[in-house]
Amino acid sequence: MSRFWLIPLLCISFLAEGFAQLEDKVYKDHIQSVRVFPAGIDDASQLNSPVVSLTGSRPLLLRFDDLAFDPELYSAKLIHCDADWNKSQLRDNDFLSVFNEFNIQDYDYSMNTRIPYIHYRFQVPQVTKSGNYILKVYRGRDESEVAFTKRFMVYEELFTVGAVIVPPSQTSNRRGAQQINTIINYSKGEVMDPASQIKVVLRQNQRWDNSKILQKPTFMNESSKTLRYELFDGKNEFDAGNEFRFVDLRFIRATGVNIANVRVETDVIYADANINVPRPDQVYSQYLDLNGQYFIYTNDRPGGDPEVESEYMLVTFRFKTEENSIPVYMIGSLTQWGKAPEAKLVWDPKLKLYQTTLLLKQGWYDYQFALRGESGFVTESFEGSYFETENEYEVLVYFRNLGSRYDQLVSYINLNPNKRRL
């Protein structure tokens, strides 16, 4: 009888190892502030999407903290994925010229912080194939001891793509949605069946949970090798949403914007954000935000290194609204877009509001409140949705050549014509 129990357990283990890790996810509570971004000349580069050119000289950087007194040996491995983020058929030596296991040896101790941590840095190795990749980081050399996984993309300039934000084709959504129309020229590729060989992915504010996949073009011109995706069924529409709420945690000796109070104790720092309320019926107001991202920085130690001198703080967020039978979440990069356990708010019957507490490193953090429905997170009832909202969009074009074992990322553009960033 014990053998019948082993079968489902082995299946669960296989699924967890083979599939559940091919996403952005932190598996250990003591791992914090995980970011992958292209190297830049200033700190603002940490806000950029983890996408680089196959032939470019700009590498990707990994930064993360381990809340510990002593350094740990961490290893990194790259996993090549198809357009749907399943492991591709490529072997390691198909996309790497070196052995696929790397030691993360560059680290520093935090300096005079109440909560000690080790800050790690790692330059992602250069690959030889374009496409989707998972950066898997694990303890020691034991791949079952996964600390976190992060997605990144490498593109090659094979196809030409253009995109524009337009009012939605469906008139009922024109005041609160944004439509992305896309045109592709594939003259440099051997395309026999565009509908099956080409896949277009649209992404809003570096999110994967609400990304759109376009496979069937609305117009195709074989003579000019052109595809148009100007859909009328809403498949290329996004809720425009609202500008993100934010808290300024760059100070501990003073209260930053949208912070009610800061309490500095011997071993830990506490902060309470201002009480938030729903805003679906308010008039749209334009202001600067980070489109759901966060930025590590401290104003308490000017001229220092914010990566090792910033404090970690226990920050409580409160949301005053009626109790709802549908779960209420706080979404943004600070909660891994709703995946972190702390993303789900808890109802306080005494205060008659929702609240949650997060451990956050000093910096600036964007967030919104959402209901968790069957199709994902819905923010409109709490945040409103306005066509004028400034959002960041990405268009990723994947191509599977005839007889190929992997999906190439043959074009990429970042669409943010009205960029307003701190």
Helices and strands as residue ranges (DSSP letters): H 2-15, I 16-20, E 25-26, E 31-38, G 43-47, E 51-53, E 60-66, E 74-81, H 92-95, E 102-104, E 106-109, E 118-123, E 131-139, E 146-155, E 160-166, G 171-173, E 177-185, H 194-197, E 198-204, E 212-214, E 219-221, E 226-229, E 237-239, E 245-248, E 259-264, E 269-273, E 294-296, H 306-309, E 312-319, E 328-331, G 333-335, G 341-343, E 346-348, E 353-361, E 363-373, E 376-378, H 380-383, E 393-399, E 408-415
